Amino acid sequence: MYAELFRLDGRVALVTGGSRGIGLACAEALGEAGARIAISARSRDEGEKAVRHLAGKGIEALYLPADISSESAAQAVVKQAAAELGGLDILVNNAGIARHGDSLDVKPETWDEVINTNLTGLFWCCRAAIETMVAAGRGSIVNIGSISGYISNLPQNQVAYNASKAGVHMLTKSLAGEFAKNNIRINAVAPGYIETAMTQGGLDDPEWSKIWLGMTPLGRTGKPSEVAAAVLYLASDAASYVTGSVLTIDGGYTIH
């Protein structure tokens, strides 16, 4: 009985930023559970490479190019996925960027780039998906937040990124309350330091990595698959009574 709750046979899932790292792992996890998969990413080369990777795992996936920092592109890619795959049951909002730097040095274009991609574009994707899910009478959205939505990281300064992820957490709760009546569950995960291209620079820095790992009780970085497993849970019927939650996956970093 319980294993069946995690199955997604016959459902359609779109993963934004699905060409690598956490996004690709999420696409793989949902595909293995039986969902039909669409992924979006800005880079066509990376998107097509991801589709080939998934095919090697026996998962057929559709690649849709999109830069979700644009309102029109964000809504269009969600609607395209639903049109081409016959609906949309699951949306995983993973597309995101990080920019480090002192707050007094942040340029307006850098602030806009981070906020538009990580928060504003995520909202437009949610809204387009919700429109489809309301008509269907069900749906599940999982947003990729961050421990940076709870704490201000050390030693790097990243004010725009932190603000964007705090916004993702509150946006998740707000939408969850608004659309629970439509049987649409909206949750988020808050990863800590995960082994991805986004964190590799920091992990390669002796000062940064010493602090990152030293503040993580489990004493290691996480793997994309460990985040993807939580996303699968939240997307599936195993989490049928879970909405408005932010599940932290950080090796204990935020218990301090």
Protein Blocks (a to p, Z undefined) as FASTA:
>chain_A
ZZmmmpcghiacddehilgcjllmmmmmmmmnopacddddfblmlmmmmmmmmmmnopac
ddddddfkbmklmmmmmmmmmmmnopafbdcdfbccddeddfklpcfklmmmmmmmmmmm
mmmmmmmmmmmmmmnopacddddddfklmbccdfbdcfklmmmmmmmmmmmmmmmmmmmm
nopacddddddddddfklmmmmmpmklmmmmmmmmmnopacdfklmmmmmmmmmmmklmm
gghiacddehhmmmZZ
